[in-house]
């Protein structure tokens, strides 16, 4: 696990960290207090990834509007 602040992570870094958190929780070999901390970190990572995706969708939408193309986004499933 990295000490890099979540806010400074790229989408890919946050997804990798989230996958690590999920893996640890799924194994079930983490003490209760550590599991709670991992779950909280996972929730923050998920929110960060969702924000990064939303920001990217908005940028794409803005580009499409500038080009006069059809507008509208479809939410990414699973986040």
N, C-alpha and C positions, 0 to 999 in steps of 0.2 A: 504494500500500500504506500502511496506517495503522501508527502507532507504538503504538497502543493494545494493552496486554497481552491476550493471547488469553483469559486467565481472566476478564477484565472485559467481553468481547464478548458481545453477545446472540447467540442462535442465528442470526438473520438476518445480523448483521454477520459472523459466522464463516463462514457459507455463502458470502457474497459474496467474502470474502477467499480462501476455498478455491477458488472458481470462478476467481478471478484467478490464483492459483498454478497451477492446472491449465492455464489458457490459456497462461501463460508457458512452462510445460514442454512443452506440445504444439507450440508454435511452434518450439521447438528453437533459438532464437537467443540462448540464455543460456549463458555460459561454464560449464564443468564444475563448478567450485567453487560458483558461484552456484546451479547446478541442484541440487546436493546440499543447500545451505542451503534452497532453495525446497521440496525434497522433504521435508526435516525439518519445515519450517513447515507444510506440507500435512498431514503425519501428525499434528501437534499440533492443527491445526484440525479434522481429522476426528474425533479423539478427543474434543475439546471438544463438537462437534456431537452426537456419539453420547451423551455424558453428559447434555447438555441434553435430548435426546429421551427418554432413559431416565428422567430426573427428571420430565419431563412425563407420561410414561406411568404412573409410580408415583403421581403426584398424581391423575390421572384414575381410576386403580384405587382409590385411597383414597376418593374421592368416591363411586364406584360401590358400594363396600362399605358406606359409611355410608347409602346409599339403599336397600340391600338388593337391589341389582341383580346380575346375573350378573357374575362376576369372571373375569379372565384377559386377558392382552394378547397381541397378535401383534407380533413384532418388525418394525420398519420395514425394508423392503428397501433395499439399496444402501449402507447405512452399517454 
